[in-house]
Amino acid sequence: MKLTIAITLAALAVAGSAFAQAPGGGGGGGGASPEMQAARQAMMQACAADQKSLCADKQGREAMMCLMRDNADKVSQGCKDAMAKMRAARQGGAGGGSH
C-alpha cells in the first residue's frame, strides 16, 4: 500500500511538471526553479489523501487532471492552497512577463 502511494506521488511529480508548462507551447525553461520544486513537493504531500480517495484509479497526468479539473471543488483546503501556490510559483518562474 505504501508502495502504491509512493508510485502515485512520483507520477504526480512527473504530471506536475507537465501540467506546469504553459499550455501554448511550453515556456522552455531548462529546469524547474527551486520555488517550483518546493511548491510541487508541497502539493504532492497536501494532495496525497485527496488523490487516493478521489482519483485512486488514475495515474500520472490523469491523476493530476482528476484532482485539479474534475474534483477541484471536492479536494481538501490544504490541497487547494498547495495547488494555488504551485500555480503562483509557475507564473513567477515563467520568465517575468514584461517584454
C-alpha positions as CSV (number, residue, x, y, z in Angstrom):
1,M,0.0,0.0,0.0
2,K,2.8,2.4,0.8
3,L,4.5,1.4,-2.4
4,T,1.3,2.4,-4.3
5,I,1.2,5.8,-2.6
6,A,4.9,6.3,-3.4
7,I,4.4,5.4,-7.0
8,T,1.4,7.7,-7.2
9,L,3.3,10.6,-5.7
10,A,6.1,10.0,-8.2
11,A,3.6,10.0,-11.0
12,L,2.1,13.3,-9.7
13,A,5.6,14.8,-9.7
14,V,6.0,14.0,-13.3
15,A,2.5,15.1,-14.1
16,G,3.1,18.3,-12.1
17,S,6.0,19.2,-14.3
18,A,3.9,18.5,-17.5
19,F,1.0,20.5,-16.1
20,A,3.3,23.3,-15.0
21,Q,4.2,24.1,-18.6
22,A,2.4,26.8,-20.4
23,P,-0.5,25.4,-22.5
24,G,0.6,27.4,-25.5
25,G,3.8,25.5,-26.1
26,G,5.9,25.1,-23.0
27,G,7.8,28.1,-21.6
28,G,11.1,26.4,-22.5
29,G,12.7,26.8,-19.1
30,G,15.6,24.3,-18.7
31,G,14.5,23.1,-15.3
32,A,12.1,23.9,-12.5
33,S,13.1,26.7,-10.2
34,P,13.6,25.9,-6.5
35,E,10.3,27.6,-5.8
36,M,8.5,25.4,-8.3
37,Q,10.2,22.3,-7.0
38,A,9.2,23.2,-3.4
39,A,5.6,24.0,-4.5
40,R,5.3,20.7,-6.4
41,Q,6.6,18.7,-3.4
42,A,4.2,20.5,-1.1
43,M,1.3,19.9,-3.5
44,M,2.1,16.2,-3.7
45,Q,2.1,15.9,0.1
46,A,-1.0,18.0,0.6
47,C,-3.0,16.3,-2.1
48,A,-1.9,12.7,-1.5
49,A,-5.0,11.8,0.6
50,D,-7.3,13.5,-1.9
51,Q,-5.7,11.7,-4.8
52,K,-6.2,8.4,-3.0
53,S,-9.8,9.0,-2.2
54,L,-11.0,10.8,-5.3
55,C,-8.7,9.6,-8.1
56,A,-7.3,6.3,-7.0
57,D,-7.9,4.7,-10.4
58,K,-5.8,7.3,-12.2
59,Q,-2.0,7.8,-12.5
60,G,0.3,10.5,-13.7
61,R,-1.2,13.4,-15.6
62,E,-4.6,11.8,-15.5
63,A,-4.5,11.8,-11.7
64,M,-3.4,15.5,-11.7
65,M,-6.2,16.4,-14.0
66,C,-8.7,14.4,-12.0
67,L,-7.8,16.4,-8.9
68,M,-7.4,19.8,-10.5
69,R,-10.2,19.8,-13.1
70,D,-12.7,17.1,-12.3
71,N,-12.7,17.3,-8.5
72,A,-11.4,20.8,-7.7
73,D,-14.5,21.5,-5.6
74,K,-14.0,18.3,-3.6
75,V,-10.3,18.4,-2.6
76,S,-9.3,19.5,0.8
77,Q,-8.5,23.1,1.6
78,G,-4.8,22.2,2.1
79,C,-4.7,20.7,-1.4
80,K,-6.4,23.7,-2.9
81,D,-3.9,26.0,-1.2
82,A,-1.0,23.9,-2.4
83,M,-2.4,24.0,-6.0
84,A,-2.6,27.8,-5.8
85,K,1.0,28.0,-4.6
86,M,2.2,25.8,-7.4
87,R,0.3,28.0,-10.0
88,A,1.9,31.1,-8.4
89,A,5.4,29.5,-8.5
90,R,4.8,28.5,-12.1
91,Q,3.8,32.0,-13.1
92,G,6.5,33.6,-11.0
93,G,9.2,31.4,-12.5
94,A,7.9,31.6,-16.1
95,G,10.3,34.3,-17.0
96,G,9.0,37.6,-16.0
97,G,6.2,38.9,-18.2
98,S,7.1,42.4,-19.1
99,H,8.7,42.0,-22.5
